[in-house]
Amino acid sequence: MGSKSNRSRRYTEEFKRDAVALVRSSGKTATEVAWEIGVSAEGLRNWVKQDTIDRGQGAPGELMSTEREELRRLRRQNREQAETIEVLRKAAVFFAKESDR
């Protein structure tokens, strides 16, 4: 079982690109390359899969990295707006009660 620091480690985009290129050019499996460079095999397979999608070779409906980032951004914005609306709703209820007094 890995340590928490291994699970939360972040890799640069350049490192990921180089790792994917190594898988594609070496003739080795993603598992072999992952072991050699010290990353999780599943993580490296995910990077290779996402690279395939970003190259336009993925299955229909799979999101490119730019689309995934936009979706994350829009979900965050939606959540923030919902929180703002809730605060404003509560304020309106509060002030409506105050004005009835």
Backbone atoms as SQL, in Angstrom:
CREATE TABLE atoms (id INTEGER PRIMARY KEY, chain TEXT, resi INTEGER, resn TEXT, atom TEXT, x REAL, y REAL, z REAL);
INSERT INTO atoms VALUES
  (1, 'A', 1, 'MET', 'N', 0.841, -1.179, 0.000),
  (2, 'A', 1, 'MET', 'CA', 0.000, 0.000, 0.000),
  (3, 'A', 1, 'MET', 'C', 0.882, 1.237, 0.000),
  (4, 'A', 2, 'GLY', 'N', 0.647, 2.184, -0.918),
  (5, 'A', 2, 'GLY', 'CA', 1.482, 3.367, -1.037),
  (6, 'A', 2, 'GLY', 'C', 1.207, 4.382, 0.043),
  (7, 'A', 3, 'SER', 'N', 2.173, 5.257, 0.209),
  (8, 'A', 3, 'SER', 'CA', 1.978, 6.321, 1.199),
  (9, 'A', 3, 'SER', 'C', 1.107, 7.422, 0.607),
  (10, 'A', 4, 'LYS', 'N', 0.583, 8.252, 1.479),
  (11, 'A', 4, 'LYS', 'CA', -0.303, 9.325, 1.033),
  (12, 'A', 4, 'LYS', 'C', 0.419, 10.274, 0.084),
  (13, 'A', 5, 'SER', 'N', 1.705, 10.534, 0.330),
  (14, 'A', 5, 'SER', 'CA', 2.437, 11.460, -0.517),
  (15, 'A', 5, 'SER', 'C', 2.527, 10.950, -1.957),
  (16, 'A', 6, 'ASN', 'N', 2.587, 9.625, -2.141),
  (17, 'A', 6, 'ASN', 'CA', 2.621, 9.082, -3.490),
  (18, 'A', 6, 'ASN', 'C', 1.286, 9.288, -4.205),
  (19, 'A', 7, 'ARG', 'N', 0.192, 9.183, -3.465),
  (20, 'A', 7, 'ARG', 'CA', -1.119, 9.319, -4.083),
  (21, 'A', 7, 'ARG', 'C', -1.430, 10.757, -4.447),
  (22, 'A', 8, 'SER', 'N', -0.891, 11.706, -3.700),
  (23, 'A', 8, 'SER', 'CA', -1.232, 13.102, -3.946),
  (24, 'A', 8, 'SER', 'C', -0.172, 13.825, -4.770),
  (25, 'A', 9, 'ARG', 'N', 0.838, 13.113, -5.219),
  (26, 'A', 9, 'ARG', 'CA', 1.917, 13.729, -5.987),
  (27, 'A', 9, 'ARG', 'C', 1.365, 14.257, -7.317),
  (28, 'A', 10, 'ARG', 'N', 1.826, 15.432, -7.691),
  (29, 'A', 10, 'ARG', 'CA', 1.433, 16.024, -8.969),
  (30, 'A', 10, 'ARG', 'C', 2.645, 16.048, -9.889),
  (31, 'A', 11, 'TYR', 'N', 2.398, 15.774, -11.149),
  (32, 'A', 11, 'TYR', 'CA', 3.462, 15.770, -12.139),
  (33, 'A', 11, 'TYR', 'C', 3.219, 16.909, -13.118),
  (34, 'A', 12, 'THR', 'N', 4.304, 17.470, -13.627),
  (35, 'A', 12, 'THR', 'CA', 4.172, 18.552, -14.597),
  (36, 'A', 12, 'THR', 'C', 3.642, 18.004, -15.917),
  (37, 'A', 13, 'GLU', 'N', 3.074, 18.874, -16.702),
  (38, 'A', 13, 'GLU', 'CA', 2.585, 18.464, -18.019),
  (39, 'A', 13, 'GLU', 'C', 3.745, 17.964, -18.883),
  (40, 'A', 14, 'GLU', 'N', 4.900, 18.577, -18.734),
  (41, 'A', 14, 'GLU', 'CA', 6.072, 18.153, -19.506),
  (42, 'A', 14, 'GLU', 'C', 6.467, 16.721, -19.131),
  (43, 'A', 15, 'PHE', 'N', 6.455, 16.405, -17.838),
  (44, 'A', 15, 'PHE', 'CA', 6.784, 15.054, -17.387),
  (45, 'A', 15, 'PHE', 'C', 5.793, 14.056, -17.964),
  (46, 'A', 16, 'LYS', 'N', 4.519, 14.402, -17.921),
  (47, 'A', 16, 'LYS', 'CA', 3.486, 13.507, -18.449),
  (48, 'A', 16, 'LYS', 'C', 3.680, 13.282, -19.947),
  (49, 'A', 17, 'ARG', 'N', 3.936, 14.370, -20.688),
  (50, 'A', 17, 'ARG', 'CA', 4.159, 14.244, -22.142),
  (51, 'A', 17, 'ARG', 'C', 5.347, 13.331, -22.425),
  (52, 'A', 18, 'ASP', 'N', 6.434, 13.528, -21.671),
  (53, 'A', 18, 'ASP', 'CA', 7.631, 12.706, -21.875),
  (54, 'A', 18, 'ASP', 'C', 7.355, 11.238, -21.543),
  (55, 'A', 19, 'ALA', 'N', 6.603, 10.993, -20.486),
  (56, 'A', 19, 'ALA', 'CA', 6.276, 9.616, -20.108),
  (57, 'A', 19, 'ALA', 'C', 5.424, 8.950, -21.176),
  (58, 'A', 20, 'VAL', 'N', 4.438, 9.672, -21.698),
  (59, 'A', 20, 'VAL', 'CA', 3.583, 9.133, -22.762),
  (60, 'A', 20, 'VAL', 'C', 4.419, 8.861, -24.001),
  (61, 'A', 21, 'ALA', 'N', 5.311, 9.775, -24.351),
  (62, 'A', 21, 'ALA', 'CA', 6.174, 9.585, -25.525),
  (63, 'A', 21, 'ALA', 'C', 7.059, 8.355, -25.336),
  (64, 'A', 22, 'LEU', 'N', 7.516, 8.136, -24.117),
  (65, 'A', 22, 'LEU', 'CA', 8.349, 6.968, -23.844),
  (66, 'A', 22, 'LEU', 'C', 7.560, 5.676, -24.040),
  (67, 'A', 23, 'VAL', 'N', 6.313, 5.655, -23.609),
  (68, 'A', 23, 'VAL', 'CA', 5.466, 4.472, -23.814),
  (69, 'A', 23, 'VAL', 'C', 5.282, 4.235, -25.303),
  (70, 'A', 24, 'ARG', 'N', 4.983, 5.298, -26.032),
  (71, 'A', 24, 'ARG', 'CA', 4.702, 5.157, -27.468),
  (72, 'A', 24, 'ARG', 'C', 5.942, 4.752, -28.277),
  (73, 'A', 25, 'SER', 'N', 7.115, 5.215, -27.872),
  (74, 'A', 25, 'SER', 'CA', 8.307, 4.984, -28.683),
  (75, 'A', 25, 'SER', 'C', 9.148, 3.785, -28.256),
  (76, 'A', 26, 'SER', 'N', 8.964, 3.315, -27.025),
  (77, 'A', 26, 'SER', 'CA', 9.866, 2.290, -26.502),
  (78, 'A', 26, 'SER', 'C', 9.462, 0.863, -26.867),
  (79, 'A', 27, 'GLY', 'N', 8.199, 0.663, -27.199),
  (80, 'A', 27, 'GLY', 'CA', 7.739, -0.694, -27.446),
  (81, 'A', 27, 'GLY', 'C', 7.462, -1.449, -26.156),
  (82, 'A', 28, 'LYS', 'N', 7.594, -0.760, -25.025),
  (83, 'A', 28, 'LYS', 'CA', 7.314, -1.382, -23.735),
  (84, 'A', 28, 'LYS', 'C', 5.872, -1.079, -23.343),
  (85, 'A', 29, 'THR', 'N', 5.377, -1.871, -22.405),
  (86, 'A', 29, 'THR', 'CA', 4.022, -1.617, -21.916),
  (87, 'A', 29, 'THR', 'C', 4.045, -0.412, -20.979),
  (88, 'A', 30, 'ALA', 'N', 2.867, 0.154, -20.765),
  (89, 'A', 30, 'ALA', 'CA', 2.756, 1.279, -19.838),
  (90, 'A', 30, 'ALA', 'C', 3.185, 0.849, -18.437),
  (91, 'A', 31, 'THR', 'N', 2.901, -0.386, -18.067),
  (92, 'A', 31, 'THR', 'CA', 3.281, -0.896, -16.750),
  (93, 'A', 31, 'THR', 'C', 4.799, -0.938, -16.599),
  (94, 'A', 32, 'GLU', 'N', 5.485, -1.406, -17.626),
  (95, 'A', 32, 'GLU', 'CA', 6.955, -1.465, -17.581),
  (96, 'A', 32, 'GLU', 'C', 7.559, -0.072, -17.475),
  (97, 'A', 33, 'VAL', 'N', 7.067, 0.842, -18.298),
  (98, 'A', 33, 'VAL', 'CA', 7.584, 2.208, -18.272),
  (99, 'A', 33, 'VAL', 'C', 7.273, 2.869, -16.930),
  (100, 'A', 34, 'ALA', 'N', 6.082, 2.651, -16.421),
  (101, 'A', 34, 'ALA', 'CA', 5.696, 3.237, -15.137),
  (102, 'A', 34, 'ALA', 'C', 6.639, 2.768, -14.036),
  (103, 'A', 35, 'TRP', 'N', 6.949, 1.492, -14.030),
  (104, 'A', 35, 'TRP', 'CA', 7.854, 0.959, -13.021),
  (105, 'A', 35, 'TRP', 'C', 9.228, 1.606, -13.141),
  (106, 'A', 36, 'GLU', 'N', 9.709, 1.772, -14.386),
  (107, 'A', 36, 'GLU', 'CA', 11.039, 2.346, -14.618),
  (108, 'A', 36, 'GLU', 'C', 11.136, 3.805, -14.169),
  (109, 'A', 37, 'ILE', 'N', 10.068, 4.578, -14.370),
  (110, 'A', 37, 'ILE', 'CA', 10.135, 6.008, -14.041),
  (111, 'A', 37, 'ILE', 'C', 9.521, 6.337, -12.680),
  (112, 'A', 38, 'GLY', 'N', 8.968, 5.329, -12.013),
  (113, 'A', 38, 'GLY', 'CA', 8.492, 5.520, -10.652),
  (114, 'A', 38, 'GLY', 'C', 7.135, 6.175, -10.513),
  (115, 'A', 39, 'VAL', 'N', 6.227, 5.877, -11.433),
  (116, 'A', 39, 'VAL', 'CA', 4.854, 6.384, -11.321),
  (117, 'A', 39, 'VAL', 'C', 3.902, 5.191, -11.296),
  (118, 'A', 40, 'SER', 'N', 2.657, 5.442, -10.958),
  (119, 'A', 40, 'SER', 'CA', 1.709, 4.334, -10.935),
  (120, 'A', 40, 'SER', 'C', 1.363, 3.923, -12.366),
  (121, 'A', 41, 'ALA', 'N', 1.214, 2.639, -12.558),
  (122, 'A', 41, 'ALA', 'CA', 0.884, 2.119, -13.886),
  (123, 'A', 41, 'ALA', 'C', -0.476, 2.639, -14.339),
  (124, 'A', 42, 'GLU', 'N', -1.435, 2.661, -13.415),
  (125, 'A', 42, 'GLU', 'CA', -2.774, 3.140, -13.765),
  (126, 'A', 42, 'GLU', 'C', -2.735, 4.614, -14.165),
  (127, 'A', 43, 'GLY', 'N', -1.962, 5.400, -13.439),
  (128, 'A', 43, 'GLY', 'CA', -1.826, 6.817, -13.778),
  (129, 'A', 43, 'GLY', 'C', -1.240, 7.007, -15.165),
  (130, 'A', 44, 'LEU', 'N', -0.187, 6.270, -15.475),
  (131, 'A', 44, 'LEU', 'CA', 0.441, 6.384, -16.792),
  (132, 'A', 44, 'LEU', 'C', -0.515, 5.929, -17.887),
  (133, 'A', 45, 'ARG', 'N', -1.256, 4.856, -17.652),
  (134, 'A', 45, 'ARG', 'CA', -2.251, 4.417, -18.654),
  (135, 'A', 45, 'ARG', 'C', -3.292, 5.511, -18.876),
  (136, 'A', 46, 'ASN', 'N', -3.693, 6.190, -17.798),
  (137, 'A', 46, 'ASN', 'CA', -4.650, 7.289, -17.944),
  (138, 'A', 46, 'ASN', 'C', -4.060, 8.430, -18.773),
  (139, 'A', 47, 'TRP', 'N', -2.772, 8.736, -18.562),
  (140, 'A', 47, 'TRP', 'CA', -2.125, 9.792, -19.346),
  (141, 'A', 47, 'TRP', 'C', -2.081, 9.421, -20.821),
  (142, 'A', 48, 'VAL', 'N', -1.764, 8.153, -21.106),
  (143, 'A', 48, 'VAL', 'CA', -1.708, 7.688, -22.501),
  (144, 'A', 48, 'VAL', 'C', -3.103, 7.770, -23.123),
  (145, 'A', 49, 'LYS', 'N', -4.109, 7.343, -22.379),
  (146, 'A', 49, 'LYS', 'CA', -5.488, 7.397, -22.890),
  (147, 'A', 49, 'LYS', 'C', -5.905, 8.837, -23.163),
  (148, 'A', 50, 'GLN', 'N', -5.608, 9.757, -22.228),
  (149, 'A', 50, 'GLN', 'CA', -5.990, 11.154, -22.422),
  (150, 'A', 50, 'GLN', 'C', -5.243, 11.759, -23.605),
  (151, 'A', 51, 'ASP', 'N', -3.987, 11.373, -23.792),
  (152, 'A', 51, 'ASP', 'CA', -3.222, 11.861, -24.940),
  (153, 'A', 51, 'ASP', 'C', -3.853, 11.379, -26.242),
  (154, 'A', 52, 'THR', 'N', -4.316, 10.144, -26.267),
  (155, 'A', 52, 'THR', 'CA', -4.986, 9.607, -27.453),
  (156, 'A', 52, 'THR', 'C', -6.249, 10.422, -27.751),
  (157, 'A', 53, 'ILE', 'N', -7.000, 10.741, -26.710),
  (158, 'A', 53, 'ILE', 'CA', -8.220, 11.544, -26.878),
  (159, 'A', 53, 'ILE', 'C', -7.870, 12.938, -27.380),
  (160, 'A', 54, 'ASP', 'N', -6.838, 13.553, -26.772),
  (161, 'A', 54, 'ASP', 'CA', -6.438, 14.904, -27.163),
  (162, 'A', 54, 'ASP', 'C', -5.939, 14.969, -28.605),
  (163, 'A', 55, 'ARG', 'N', -5.450, 13.842, -29.119),
  (164, 'A', 55, 'ARG', 'CA', -5.009, 13.787, -30.512),
  (165, 'A', 55, 'ARG', 'C', -6.183, 13.581, -31.478),
  (166, 'A', 56, 'GLY', 'N', -7.385, 13.471, -30.923),
  (167, 'A', 56, 'GLY', 'CA', -8.567, 13.281, -31.757),
  (168, 'A', 56, 'GLY', 'C', -8.812, 11.841, -32.140),
  (169, 'A', 57, 'GLN', 'N', -8.186, 10.911, -31.432),
  (170, 'A', 57, 'GLN', 'CA', -8.308, 9.503, -31.764),
  (171, 'A', 57, 'GLN', 'C', -9.118, 8.724, -30.734),
  (172, 'A', 58, 'GLY', 'N', -9.791, 9.446, -29.840),
  (173, 'A', 58, 'GLY', 'CA', -10.573, 8.784, -28.803),
  (174, 'A', 58, 'GLY', 'C', -11.937, 8.378, -29.319),
  (175, 'A', 59, 'ALA', 'N', -12.660, 7.691, -28.471),
  (176, 'A', 59, 'ALA', 'CA', -14.020, 7.285, -28.801),
  (177, 'A', 59, 'ALA', 'C', -14.933, 8.505, -28.811),
  (178, 'A', 60, 'PRO', 'N', -16.004, 8.449, -29.577),
  (179, 'A', 60, 'PRO', 'CA', -16.946, 9.573, -29.596),
  (180, 'A', 60, 'PRO', 'C', -17.471, 9.877, -28.191),
  (181, 'A', 61, 'GLY', 'N', -17.536, 11.145, -27.860),
  (182, 'A', 61, 'GLY', 'CA', -18.061, 11.566, -26.572),
  (183, 'A', 61, 'GLY', 'C', -17.023, 11.722, -25.481),
  (184, 'A', 62, 'GLU', 'N', -15.795, 11.274, -25.706),
  (185, 'A', 62, 'GLU', 'CA', -14.750, 11.441, -24.699),
  (186, 'A', 62, 'GLU', 'C', -14.235, 12.882, -24.760),
  (187, 'A', 63, 'LEU', 'N', -14.026, 13.474, -23.592),
  (188, 'A', 63, 'LEU', 'CA', -13.651, 14.883, -23.516),
  (189, 'A', 63, 'LEU', 'C', -12.147, 15.080, -23.630),
  (190, 'A', 64, 'MET', 'N', -11.770, 16.051, -24.452),
  (191, 'A', 64, 'MET', 'CA', -10.367, 16.445, -24.552),
  (192, 'A', 64, 'MET', 'C', -9.997, 17.177, -23.271),
  (193, 'A', 65, 'SER', 'N', -8.702, 17.330, -23.021),
  (194, 'A', 65, 'SER', 'CA', -8.229, 17.986, -21.799),
  (195, 'A', 65, 'SER', 'C', -8.786, 19.396, -21.663),
  (196, 'A', 66, 'THR', 'N', -8.836, 20.127, -22.767),
  (197, 'A', 66, 'THR', 'CA', -9.354, 21.496, -22.710),
  (198, 'A', 66, 'THR', 'C', -10.835, 21.498, -22.352),
  (199, 'A', 67, 'GLU', 'N', -11.572, 20.522, -22.858),
  (200, 'A', 67, 'GLU', 'CA', -12.995, 20.423, -22.540),
  (201, 'A', 67, 'GLU', 'C', -13.199, 20.026, -21.085),
  (202, 'A', 68, 'ARG', 'N', -12.351, 19.130, -20.585),
  (203, 'A', 68, 'ARG', 'CA', -12.437, 18.729, -19.177),
  (204, 'A', 68, 'ARG', 'C', -12.194, 19.937, -18.266),
  (205, 'A', 69, 'GLU', 'N', -11.182, 20.736, -18.606),
  (206, 'A', 69, 'GLU', 'CA', -10.862, 21.913, -17.798),
  (207, 'A', 69, 'GLU', 'C', -12.010, 22.915, -17.834),
  (208, 'A', 70, 'GLU', 'N', -12.590, 23.113, -19.002),
  (209, 'A', 70, 'GLU', 'CA', -13.724, 24.031, -19.106),
  (210, 'A', 70, 'GLU', 'C', -14.910, 23.521, -18.282),
  (211, 'A', 71, 'LEU', 'N', -15.163, 22.222, -18.325),
  (212, 'A', 71, 'LEU', 'CA', -16.242, 21.638, -17.543),
  (213, 'A', 71, 'LEU', 'C', -16.005, 21.849, -16.047),
  (214, 'A', 72, 'ARG', 'N', -14.754, 21.630, -15.594),
  (215, 'A', 72, 'ARG', 'CA', -14.413, 21.881, -14.179),
  (216, 'A', 72, 'ARG', 'C', -14.673, 23.332, -13.806),
  (217, 'A', 73, 'ARG', 'N', -14.223, 24.244, -14.683),
  (218, 'A', 73, 'ARG', 'CA', -14.390, 25.677, -14.438),
  (219, 'A', 73, 'ARG', 'C', -15.865, 26.051, -14.368),
  (220, 'A', 74, 'LEU', 'N', -16.653, 25.532, -15.287),
  (221, 'A', 74, 'LEU', 'CA', -18.081, 25.849, -15.304),
  (222, 'A', 74, 'LEU', 'C', -18.809, 25.256, -14.107),
  (223, 'A', 75, 'ARG', 'N', -18.431, 24.073, -13.692),
  (224, 'A', 75, 'ARG', 'CA', -19.048, 23.474, -12.497),
  (225, 'A', 75, 'ARG', 'C', -18.721, 24.289, -11.253),
  (226, 'A', 76, 'ARG', 'N', -17.458, 24.745, -11.154),
  (227, 'A', 76, 'ARG', 'CA', -17.058, 25.574, -10.019),
  (228, 'A', 76, 'ARG', 'C', -17.849, 26.878, -10.025),
  (229, 'A', 77, 'GLN', 'N', -17.962, 27.501, -11.195),
  (230, 'A', 77, 'GLN', 'CA', -18.714, 28.748, -11.330),
  (231, 'A', 77, 'GLN', 'C', -20.183, 28.528, -10.973),
  (232, 'A', 78, 'ASN', 'N', -20.749, 27.431, -11.407),
  (233, 'A', 78, 'ASN', 'CA', -22.146, 27.103, -11.109),
  (234, 'A', 78, 'ASN', 'C', -22.348, 26.946, -9.602),
  (235, 'A', 79, 'ARG', 'N', -21.413, 26.253, -8.951),
  (236, 'A', 79, 'ARG', 'CA', -21.492, 26.047, -7.501),
  (237, 'A', 79, 'ARG', 'C', -21.410, 27.387, -6.759),
  (238, 'A', 80, 'GLU', 'N', -20.501, 28.264, -7.188),
  (239, 'A', 80, 'GLU', 'CA', -20.359, 29.582, -6.560),
  (240, 'A', 80, 'GLU', 'C', -21.620, 30.418, -6.749),
  (241, 'A', 81, 'GLN', 'N', -22.196, 30.363, -7.930),
  (242, 'A', 81, 'GLN', 'CA', -23.415, 31.124, -8.190),
  (243, 'A', 81, 'GLN', 'C', -24.580, 30.587, -7.366),
  (244, 'A', 82, 'ALA', 'N', -24.663, 29.278, -7.211),
  (245, 'A', 82, 'ALA', 'CA', -25.724, 28.685, -6.392),
  (246, 'A', 82, 'ALA', 'C', -25.577, 29.131, -4.937),
  (247, 'A', 83, 'GLU', 'N', -24.347, 29.200, -4.446),
  (248, 'A', 83, 'GLU', 'CA', -24.109, 29.668, -3.081),
  (249, 'A', 83, 'GLU', 'C', -24.509, 31.135, -2.930),
  (250, 'A', 84, 'THR', 'N', -24.182, 31.947, -3.923),
  (251, 'A', 84, 'THR', 'CA', -24.550, 33.368, -3.897),
  (252, 'A', 84, 'THR', 'C', -26.064, 33.528, -3.891),
  (253, 'A', 85, 'ILE', 'N', -26.736, 32.757, -4.722),
  (254, 'A', 85, 'ILE', 'CA', -28.203, 32.819, -4.784),
  (255, 'A', 85, 'ILE', 'C', -28.805, 32.442, -3.437),
  (256, 'A', 86, 'GLU', 'N', -28.242, 31.421, -2.790),
  (257, 'A', 86, 'GLU', 'CA', -28.757, 30.990, -1.493),
  (258, 'A', 86, 'GLU', 'C', -28.572, 32.089, -0.441),
  (259, 'A', 87, 'VAL', 'N', -27.430, 32.741, -0.441),
  (260, 'A', 87, 'VAL', 'CA', -27.193, 33.850, 0.500),
  (261, 'A', 87, 'VAL', 'C', -28.191, 34.972, 0.242),
  (262, 'A', 88, 'LEU', 'N', -28.388, 35.319, -1.010),
  (263, 'A', 88, 'LEU', 'CA', -29.332, 36.392, -1.354),
  (264, 'A', 88, 'LEU', 'C', -30.764, 36.016, -0.979),
  (265, 'A', 89, 'ARG', 'N', -31.127, 34.746, -1.173),
  (266, 'A', 89, 'ARG', 'CA', -32.466, 34.290, -0.787),
  (267, 'A', 89, 'ARG', 'C', -32.666, 34.440, 0.717),
  (268, 'A', 90, 'LYS', 'N', -31.668, 34.011, 1.486),
  (269, 'A', 90, 'LYS', 'CA', -31.766, 34.126, 2.944),
  (270, 'A', 90, 'LYS', 'C', -31.826, 35.589, 3.375),
  (271, 'A', 91, 'ALA', 'N', -31.058, 36.432, 2.714),
  (272, 'A', 91, 'ALA', 'CA', -31.086, 37.861, 3.044),
  (273, 'A', 91, 'ALA', 'C', -32.456, 38.456, 2.737),
  (274, 'A', 92, 'ALA', 'N', -33.038, 38.060, 1.617),
  (275, 'A', 92, 'ALA', 'CA', -34.363, 38.575, 1.245),
  (276, 'A', 92, 'ALA', 'C', -35.402, 38.145, 2.277),
  (277, 'A', 93, 'VAL', 'N', -35.329, 36.915, 2.729),
  (278, 'A', 93, 'VAL', 'CA', -36.265, 36.426, 3.757),
  (279, 'A', 93, 'VAL', 'C', -36.051, 37.214, 5.051),
  (280, 'A', 94, 'PHE', 'N', -34.816, 37.422, 5.439),
  (281, 'A', 94, 'PHE', 'CA', -34.518, 38.159, 6.655),
  (282, 'A', 94, 'PHE', 'C', -35.095, 39.589, 6.584),
  (283, 'A', 95, 'PHE', 'N', -34.811, 40.287, 5.481),
  (284, 'A', 95, 'PHE', 'CA', -35.260, 41.657, 5.362),
  (285, 'A', 95, 'PHE', 'C', -36.775, 41.746, 5.200),
  (286, 'A', 96, 'ALA', 'N', -37.389, 40.747, 4.605),
  (287, 'A', 96, 'ALA', 'CA', -38.857, 40.733, 4.507),
  (288, 'A', 96, 'ALA', 'C', -39.468, 40.617, 5.892),
  (289, 'A', 97, 'LYS', 'N', -38.875, 39.797, 6.749),
  (290, 'A', 97, 'LYS', 'CA', -39.366, 39.664, 8.139),
  (291, 'A', 97, 'LYS', 'C', -39.136, 40.947, 8.899),
  (292, 'A', 98, 'GLU', 'N', -38.017, 41.595, 8.683),
  (293, 'A', 98, 'GLU', 'CA', -37.694, 42.843, 9.371),
  (294, 'A', 98, 'GLU', 'C', -38.670, 43.955, 8.972),
  (295, 'A', 99, 'SER', 'N', -39.034, 44.003, 7.706),
  (296, 'A', 99, 'SER', 'CA', -39.924, 45.070, 7.232),
  (297, 'A', 99, 'SER', 'C', -41.368, 44.854, 7.694),
  (298, 'A', 100, 'ASP', 'N', -41.708, 43.602, 8.049),
  (299, 'A', 100, 'ASP', 'CA', -43.074, 43.306, 8.555),
  (300, 'A', 100, 'ASP', 'C', -43.235, 43.768, 9.991),
  (301, 'A', 101, 'ARG', 'N', -42.181, 44.036, 10.688),
  (302, 'A', 101, 'ARG', 'CA', -42.267, 44.436, 12.109),
  (303, 'A', 101, 'ARG', 'C', -42.693, 45.840, 12.277);
